[in-house]
Amino acid sequence: MIVLNGTDEMIDSKTGERILVQMDEVYGPYIRVSTFQDGGALEEVLDEVYYVLYWKGTPEDFKDFGGNEYYFGGAADPIKLQTILDAIEFH
């Protein structure tokens, strides 16, 4: 379950670290989410609350846990994406 509270940071439940927007030279901003459960909760919020478009891929090091990388495209604003992510807290 996730809670949008506007004060916390989105924390990856497997790594315990804050999920940060990174930049890819070709695909623009993206994030890495380590587990299937966190990814499913994130997708629910991106799809149903914020209507953020994305596509995902599974890097080799995430296959065992069902994690994904989420790409948002070159037109996406990485600062706004980080603001959205920081408003998400998993419980």
C-alpha positions as CSV (number, residue, x, y, z in Angstrom):
1,M,0.0,0.0,0.0
2,I,1.2,3.5,-0.7
3,V,0.4,6.8,0.9
4,L,0.8,10.2,-0.8
5,N,1.7,12.6,2.0
6,G,3.8,15.2,0.3
7,T,6.6,15.2,2.9
8,D,8.4,12.0,2.7
9,E,10.6,10.5,0.0
10,M,9.9,7.4,-2.1
11,I,12.0,4.6,-0.6
12,D,12.9,1.4,-2.4
13,S,11.8,-1.4,0.0
14,K,14.6,-3.7,-1.1
15,T,17.6,-1.3,-1.0
16,G,16.2,1.1,1.6
17,E,17.4,4.0,-0.5
18,R,15.6,7.0,-1.9
19,I,14.5,6.5,-5.5
20,L,16.1,9.3,-7.5
21,V,15.4,10.4,-11.1
22,Q,18.4,9.7,-13.3
23,M,19.1,10.9,-16.8
24,D,19.7,8.8,-19.9
25,E,21.3,10.5,-22.9
26,V,18.8,9.0,-25.3
27,Y,15.6,8.3,-23.3
28,G,15.6,11.2,-20.8
29,P,14.7,10.8,-17.2
30,Y,14.2,7.4,-15.7
31,I,14.1,5.6,-12.3
32,R,15.1,2.2,-11.0
33,V,12.6,0.3,-8.7
34,S,14.0,-3.0,-7.3
35,T,10.9,-5.1,-6.6
36,F,7.7,-6.1,-8.3
37,Q,5.6,-4.9,-5.3
38,D,7.1,-1.4,-5.3
39,G,6.8,-1.2,-9.1
40,G,3.1,-2.2,-9.0
41,A,2.4,0.4,-6.3
42,L,4.3,3.0,-8.3
43,E,2.5,2.2,-11.5
44,E,-0.9,2.5,-9.8
45,V,0.0,6.0,-8.6
46,L,1.5,7.1,-11.9
47,D,-1.5,5.7,-13.9
48,E,-4.4,6.6,-11.7
49,V,-3.3,9.7,-9.8
50,Y,-0.8,11.6,-11.9
51,Y,-1.5,10.2,-15.4
52,V,2.2,10.1,-16.1
53,L,3.3,8.3,-19.3
54,Y,6.2,5.9,-19.1
55,W,7.6,2.7,-20.5
56,K,9.6,0.1,-18.6
57,G,12.4,-2.3,-19.1
58,T,13.9,-4.9,-16.9
59,P,17.7,-4.7,-16.4
60,E,19.5,-8.0,-15.8
61,D,20.3,-7.2,-12.2
62,F,16.6,-6.8,-11.3
63,K,15.2,-9.9,-13.0
64,D,15.2,-12.0,-9.8
65,F,13.1,-9.6,-7.8
66,G,10.8,-8.4,-10.6
67,G,12.2,-4.8,-10.5
68,N,12.1,-2.4,-13.5
69,E,13.5,0.8,-14.9
70,Y,10.8,3.3,-15.7
71,Y,11.5,5.7,-18.6
72,F,9.6,9.0,-19.1
73,G,10.9,10.3,-22.4
74,G,13.0,13.4,-23.3
75,A,10.1,15.8,-22.9
76,A,9.5,14.9,-19.2
77,D,10.7,17.3,-16.5
78,P,13.0,15.5,-14.1
79,I,12.4,18.0,-11.3
80,K,8.6,17.5,-11.5
81,L,9.1,13.7,-11.6
82,Q,11.3,13.8,-8.5
83,T,8.6,15.9,-6.8
84,I,6.0,13.3,-7.6
85,L,8.3,10.5,-6.4
86,D,9.0,12.3,-3.1
87,A,5.3,12.5,-2.4
88,I,5.0,8.7,-2.5
89,E,5.5,6.6,0.6
90,F,5.1,2.8,0.6
91,H,3.6,1.0,3.6
